[in-house]
Amino acid sequence: MQRLLDSYRAIPPNSTVRLAKPTSNLFRARDRSDVKGLDVSGLTNVIAVDAEARTADVAGMCTYEDLVAATLPHGLAPLVVPQLKTITLGGAVTGLGIESTSFRNGLPHESVLEMDILTGAGEIVTASPEQHPDLFRTFPNSYGTLGYSTRLRIELEPVTSFVALRHLRFHSLTDLVAAMDRIIETGGLDGEPVDYLDGVVFSADESYLCVGFKTTTPGPVSDYTGQDIYYRSIQHAQGEKHDRLTIHDYLWRWDTDWFWCSRAFGAQNPTIRRFWPRRLRRSSFYWKLVGYDQRFNIADRIEKRNGRPPRERVVQDIEVPIENCERFLSWFLENVPIEPIWLCPLRLRDDDRHAAGWPLYPLRAHHTYVNVGFWSSVPVGPVEGHTNKLIETKVSELDGHKSLYSDSYYPREDFDELYGGETYKAVKKSYDPDSRLFDLYSKAVLRR
Ligand SMILES: Cc1cc2nc3c(=O)[nH]c(=O)nc-3n(C[C@H](O)[C@H](O)[C@H](O)COP(=O)(O)OP(=O)(O)OC[C@H]3O[C@@H](n4cnc5c(N)ncnc54)[C@H](O)[C@@H]3O)c2cc1C
């Protein structure tokens, strides 16, 4: 903490305060800065796990990989574990995370009991539903524009050694969404309580729900860190397919191939895969390759050499109310040439402590939403961000929201209306009176 505070004080008062952190899962490109950032090197560990109280005290920049490694030996896990190993707890709370437990556990910030935050003013405050509740409520989706969380106390839940999976095949999106809704409304499938739920759409007539059940029953398990690829294992012609994974491999099932995105680097080509070191089959390594591409414009140069136009990056996660999910998916499949698409249902937790809601990412209580994730590129359109703008318009039309970890194009007034406007401004003024941190619009839309 002392190193952090010293580094804050060393930043000239007229310079913007930024994080200096070795990994990131932020997709939008940012301006480079010559000023040294905050030294968070001492804030990467799990401080303590209280197995009896089912809580953990965790430093803000601790990755979920390290966090899960500390909780699993106690038979516990965070209530929501985002799929990519280097996402940090602080990053997932301030930038929103989601996973297959979100239909029953909500989003990562809903299981935070309290957190210490280094505010823009350079003070450390403890925020909770009772202390500094204005900061606590506006922190989720603020992307480090109000302050940086340095310690978080979170709830944990019991997990079992294995997860049994039933992959259900659908030939129509209507049937898929109806089945998803039924599972969430009843909490089960064929009378068995469901613990994990996500899905993948390959096309309008090929989609799947991946339904997971906690189990202690020993038996053989699959391994998708070798030659086999998890998302391909889901596919089948009819009905159901069954599978089993250890809880560790289930939590990281999407990291090995960064969902399906490792395809772009050749990592799914059986010959290349054989020689691709196992320890480098992970999202943080693909991130490095993306970094080279962005720096040297590799993909666009290849397109140009082949006589094709450059491409627009369309890397987004959006949420729509479940009743509009099929409409969004049908529109998307007709208008945006990207597949597969990831689906993950979510509901805010039914928790009286959080009745006041989360103003920077307002979702209706007691209502199911579906997160739709798509991460690829399309040929450029007539104006910059053409396809991203079409998606923003469609999401608003369907009463949805868009995460801000990637490119955004909203005009300022629309943005303020969607992401907490006046409430945000008031809290920003209290905790960052001298604007030492960028504001949310500058970061999310202006790419500062
Ligand atoms: C391709 C892709 C797919 C994704 N898919 C998922 C997904 O499936 N599930 C999911 O849960 N999330 C997903 N995300 C989003 C991810 O959870 C967010 O981008 C998250 O903010 C990343 O956390 P990080 O720790 O890597 O933070 P960084 O990328 O380092 O930073 C993200 C932002 O948070 C701020 N920040 C970081 N740490 C802190 C802190 N301690 N306190 C305050 N502010 C902080 C930074 O200033 C920055 O503005 C995805 C992102 C990408 C790019």
Ligand as a Chemical Component Dictionary entry (heavy atoms), coordinates in Angstrom:
data_LIG
# 
_chem_comp.id                   LIG 
_chem_comp.type                 NON-POLYMER 
_chem_comp.pdbx_formal_charge   0 
_chem_comp.three_letter_code    LIG 
# 
loop_
_chem_comp_atom.comp_id 
_chem_comp_atom.atom_id 
_chem_comp_atom.alt_atom_id 
_chem_comp_atom.type_symbol 
_chem_comp_atom.charge 
_chem_comp_atom.model_Cartn_x 
_chem_comp_atom.model_Cartn_y 
_chem_comp_atom.model_Cartn_z 
_chem_comp_atom.pdbx_ordinal 
LIG C1  C1  C 0 -12.686 -10.623 -25.630 1  
LIG C2  C2  C 0 -13.212 -10.322 -24.240 2  
LIG C3  C3  C 0 -14.122 -11.168 -23.699 3  
LIG C4  C4  C 0 -14.582 -10.921 -22.430 4  
LIG N1  N1  N 0 -15.383 -11.812 -21.917 5  
LIG C5  C5  C 0 -15.696 -11.724 -20.663 6  
LIG C6  C6  C 0 -16.448 -12.749 -20.113 7  
LIG O1  O1  O 0 -16.816 -13.675 -20.796 8  
LIG N2  N2  N 0 -16.745 -12.705 -18.828 9  
LIG C7  C7  C 0 -16.343 -11.666 -18.084 10 
LIG O2  O2  O 0 -16.592 -11.695 -16.914 11 
LIG N3  N3  N 0 -15.706 -10.613 -18.589 12 
LIG C8  C8  C 0 -15.350 -10.626 -19.869 13 
LIG N4  N4  N 0 -14.656 -9.615  -20.398 14 
LIG C9  C9  C 0 -14.560 -8.307  -19.735 15 
LIG C10 C10 C 0 -13.631 -8.211  -18.572 16 
LIG O3  O3  O 0 -14.182 -8.799  -17.436 17 
LIG C11 C11 C 0 -13.441 -6.723  -18.262 18 
LIG O4  O4  O 0 -12.790 -6.143  -19.380 19 
LIG C12 C12 C 0 -12.626 -6.503  -16.979 20 
LIG O5  O5  O 0 -12.686 -5.144  -16.622 21 
LIG C13 C13 C 0 -11.190 -6.900  -17.209 22 
LIG O6  O6  O 0 -10.498 -6.904  -15.987 23 
LIG P1  P1  P 0 -8.927  -6.786  -15.886 24 
LIG O7  O7  O 0 -8.606  -7.146  -14.504 25 
LIG O8  O8  O 0 -8.231  -7.505  -16.959 26 
LIG O9  O9  O 0 -8.744  -5.218  -16.022 27 
LIG P2  P2  P 0 -7.965  -4.341  -17.053 28 
LIG O10 O10 O 0 -8.250  -4.808  -18.427 29 
LIG O11 O11 O 0 -6.567  -4.190  -16.625 30 
LIG O12 O12 O 0 -8.689  -2.957  -16.790 31 
LIG C14 C14 C 0 -10.030 -2.753  -17.168 32 
LIG C15 C15 C 0 -10.483 -1.422  -16.614 33 
LIG O13 O13 O 0 -10.689 -1.546  -15.222 34 
LIG C16 C16 C 0 -9.885  -0.630  -14.512 35 
LIG N5  N5  N 0 -9.379  -1.369  -13.351 36 
LIG C17 C17 C 0 -8.595  -2.469  -13.331 37 
LIG N6  N6  N 0 -8.378  -2.865  -12.078 38 
LIG C18 C18 C 0 -9.058  -2.014  -11.276 39 
LIG C19 C19 C 0 -9.242  -1.902  -9.878  40 
LIG N7  N7  N 0 -8.664  -2.737  -9.019  41 
LIG N8  N8  N 0 -10.030 -0.907  -9.421  42 
LIG C20 C20 C 0 -10.616 -0.040  -10.251 43 
LIG N9  N9  N 0 -10.477 -0.092  -11.588 44 
LIG C21 C21 C 0 -9.709  -1.061  -12.090 45 
LIG C22 C22 C 0 -8.789  -0.182  -15.447 46 
LIG O14 O14 O 0 -8.398  1.131   -15.179 47 
LIG C23 C23 C 0 -9.500  -0.267  -16.807 48 
LIG O15 O15 O 0 -10.240 0.887   -17.085 49 
LIG C24 C24 C 0 -14.180 -9.793  -21.686 50 
LIG C25 C25 C 0 -13.277 -8.924  -22.248 51 
LIG C26 C26 C 0 -12.790 -9.189  -23.505 52 
LIG C27 C27 C 0 -11.799 -8.254  -24.102 53 
# 
loop_
_chem_comp_bond.comp_id 
_chem_comp_bond.atom_id_1 
_chem_comp_bond.atom_id_2 
_chem_comp_bond.value_order 
_chem_comp_bond.pdbx_ordinal 
LIG C1  C2  SING 1  
LIG C2  C3  SING 2  
LIG C2  C26 DOUB 3  
LIG C3  C4  DOUB 4  
LIG C4  N1  SING 5  
LIG C4  C24 SING 6  
LIG N1  C5  DOUB 7  
LIG C5  C6  SING 8  
LIG C5  C8  SING 9  
LIG C6  O1  DOUB 10 
LIG C6  N2  SING 11 
LIG N2  C7  SING 12 
LIG C7  O2  DOUB 13 
LIG C7  N3  SING 14 
LIG N3  C8  DOUB 15 
LIG C8  N4  SING 16 
LIG N4  C9  SING 17 
LIG N4  C24 SING 18 
LIG C9  C10 SING 19 
LIG C10 O3  SING 20 
LIG C10 C11 SING 21 
LIG C11 O4  SING 22 
LIG C11 C12 SING 23 
LIG C12 O5  SING 24 
LIG C12 C13 SING 25 
LIG C13 O6  SING 26 
LIG O6  P1  SING 27 
LIG P1  O7  DOUB 28 
LIG P1  O8  SING 29 
LIG P1  O9  SING 30 
LIG O9  P2  SING 31 
LIG P2  O10 DOUB 32 
LIG P2  O11 SING 33 
LIG P2  O12 SING 34 
LIG O12 C14 SING 35 
LIG C14 C15 SING 36 
LIG C15 O13 SING 37 
LIG C15 C23 SING 38 
LIG O13 C16 SING 39 
LIG C16 N5  SING 40 
LIG C16 C22 SING 41 
LIG N5  C17 SING 42 
LIG N5  C21 SING 43 
LIG C17 N6  DOUB 44 
LIG N6  C18 SING 45 
LIG C18 C19 SING 46 
LIG C18 C21 DOUB 47 
LIG C19 N7  SING 48 
LIG C19 N8  DOUB 49 
LIG N8  C20 SING 50 
LIG C20 N9  DOUB 51 
LIG N9  C21 SING 52 
LIG C22 O14 SING 53 
LIG C22 C23 SING 54 
LIG C23 O15 SING 55 
LIG C24 C25 DOUB 56 
LIG C25 C26 SING 57 
LIG C26 C27 SING 58 
# 
